[in-house]
Amino acid sequence: MLRTLAARTIISINESSDLNTCTRQGYVYSWGSNSPANAPFGYGSMINCFVNSGIDSFTQICILRSQAAQIAIRIKDGGKFGGWYKFSLTAI
């Protein structure tokens, strides 16, 4: 089944926040130079993509907001987060 993700709200977070507790489906979390705990990089935005119902299994996707063009992805499965996988993008 293919679903379309539509962000409902942008939530500003900072160094006092923790991405492990940002679990709202479809919301965009955004931060500047004061990165929250467990962020893969500074100046980013993140969205949660849920695989099934509940908050124990989903994917977090972060986008670096700079000229470096990077994306990072990690999975929470069974209530535990895995490590971040970072991808650097090259313009074509």
N, C-alpha and C positions, 0 to 999 in steps of 0.2 A: 504494500500500500504506500503510495506517495503522498506526502503531506507538505503543504506550503507553510513555511514559518513566517510569521508576521510579528515583528517586534511591537509590543504594546506600549512600553514605557522605557525611557532611558533613566537609569539610576546612577547618579554620580557617587563614587566611592573614593576613599583615600587610604593613607597608610594605617589608619585605625581599623580598616575593614579586613576581611579574610575571604578569599575566593572560595574556600571550603564551605563557607556558610551562605554563599550567594547561590541559591537553589531555585529561584523562580523560573518557571518554564517560559521561554519566549521573550523575557525581559533582556534588555541590553544594559550591561554594567559598563561604566566608562570611568577612566581615571587618567590623571596627568602624571607629572614627574614624581609625585608621592605615591608610589606603587603600594597596593594592598599586599598583605601576607599571601604567599603562595602564587603570586603573579609570575608569569614566565618572563616578562619584560615591562619596562616603563612605558608610559603614554599609550595605553591600550584600551581596547573595548572587548567585551566578552558576551557571548550568548550561550545559554544552555539548551541542548537538544535532547529531549527525553526519548529513550528507546521504548519504554513501557510505562505503565502507571506507577506512581510513587516517586520518591526522591532518592531511592537507593541505586538506580541505574540510569545514568545519562552521560552525555558527552559535553564537555566545555570546549568552546572554540574561541580563541583569543586572536585578535588582529592588532599588530603593532601599528600605531598611528605615527609613522614617520616615513622618510624616504627609503628606509631599509627594506620595506616590503617583506614582512615576516608573518607567518601564521603559526600558532601553537595549538595543539589539541591534546586533551587528556580525557580519560574515561573514569567514571565512578561506577563501580560494579559491586553489588553486595554491601554497599555502605562504605567502601574504601576507595580512595583516589589512587590511580596509578600515576606514573611520572608524565611530564610534558614531552610531547614530540614536536620539535620545531622544524618548520619548513621555510627556507629562504626562497624568494621568488625572483625571477629574472624577467625583465621586460623583453617581449619579442616583437 
